[in-house]
Amino acid sequence: EDTLGILRYSRHDRRGSIESVRNKHLPMVLTNPQQFQQVLLNLVLNGLDAIEEGRGKTVVRIERSCEDGWVRTRVRDWGCGMTPEEVRQAFEPFYTTKAPNRGTGLGLAVSYRLIESQGGTISIESTPGEGTTVTVSFPAASPGPETSEDHET
């Protein structure tokens, strides 16, 4: 919710809206909240950029679910989408599909490393002209004490 507040405040010059589908019955995950927030910011801002270039729905949707012991956060846009080759390169540092001066090509590369370093996964499904879904998954936490560095989200 903190991330959504930041996004809503900072997107005054962007087209589109952000929807958050809440699911209060999810198990906890152990992750660094600041790092997860950075990833979520990157993904939603990318989605907002994509819907500016696309012709679909002008919304970025964040959904959460639990499947097979994994808690998943999906960020979906109906923007310009990516080709299979672009998806393969998306997590490479300095790779971008954005126009010059619109991005550094570091957002997804950094996001990938932050998620993987915490035991999670990140994947992309995309179709040109139809949009993109990025899924971040973490194993559901076992009940037990929290460490000082990890926080439940």
N, C-alpha and C positions, 0 to 999 in steps of 0.2 A: 504494500500500500504506500510506503514511503517513496518507492520508485515511481509509482503512478503520479504521486503529488509533484515530484520533480519534473516529470514529463509534461504534465498538464500545465505547469508554470512556464516551462521553457519552450513550448511549441507554439508560441503566439504567431510566428510567421509561417507556420506549416499548414498545408491543407490536410484535412482528414481528422478523424476522431479515434480515440482509443477506447476499446471495450475490454472490460475485465470480467470474465466469467468465474465467479468464486465457487469454490468447493470446500466447505468447512469440515468435511469428513476425510481429510487426507492424513496419512501418517506423517510424522516428523521426518526431516532429513538433516543430516549433519553437513553444514556447509559454512563457509565464511560469508556472512551477510553482505559485507561491502563488495566482495568480489562478485557475488551473485547479482547484486544491484548493478554493478558495472556491465555485466553481461546483458541483463535485461534492458538497460538503457541503450546499449549498442543495437540490440535486436529490434527494439521498437522504433528507434530513430531510423534504422535501415528500412524498416517497413513503411514508415511515413515518407521517406525519400522515394521508395518504389511506387507508392500510390500517387505521388506527384507526377511520376513519369508514365504511369499506366492509365487504363481507361475503365477499370473495374470499380468495385465498391470502394468508397473512400474511408475505410476503417481498418484499423489494426486491432486484432482480437488476441487477447491473452487468455488461455484456458489452462486449467490444471486438472490432472487426473492421476489415478494410481492404477497401474497395470502390471501384473506379474511381479509384484514386489518392488516396482520402480515408480517413483513419483515423477511425473512428467509435466513440464511447463512448455506449452506450445505457443509460439508467436506467429500469427497468420496474417498475411496481407493479400489483397486482391490487386496487386500492382502489376508491374511490367514482367515479373518473373525472370527466370534465368534458364539458359540452355544447359544441357547436361555437362558440357565442357566448362561452363562458368561455375556450375555447382562443384565440379571436381577441383577447381582452383580456388574456390571461395575462402578456404582457411589458410591460404598461403599469404605470408606477409607482403604487403604493398600491392596485392592484387585488388583491383576495383573495377566495377562496371560503371561507376559514376563518371559524370563529365569532369573535365579538369577543374581543379579548385573546389570540388564538391566533397571529396573524401580522400583519406590517406591510404586506404586499403589495409588498415591495421585493426579495425574493430572486430572482425570475425576471427582474425588470427589470434588476437589477444583473448577473445572470448573462448576460443577452443582450448588454449593453454590453461586458462583459469579453471574451466570446467573439468578438463582431464586431470589436472593436478589435485583435484578434490575427489577423485574417484567417480566422476560423472561422465556422461557422454553428451555429445551435441551432433545433430544431423540436420540435413537440409533436404526438403522435397520441393521441387519447383517445376512449373510449366510456363514457358514463355507466353506472355499475354494473359495468363490466368492467375499468377501470384505465387507466393512462396510460404512455406511453413517451416520454421526452425523449431526443432524439439530438443529441449535440454532435459536430461534424465539423471536422477540420483537414486541410489538404492534407499529404500525406506529404512529408517534407523530402528535398531532394536531398542526397546526400553532400557534405560540405564542412565548413569550420571553423565552430565555434560562436561567437556573439558573446557579450560579457560579460553582456548582459541576457537573452538567450534561452537556454533549457535544453531538452535533449531529454527527452521524457517518453514 
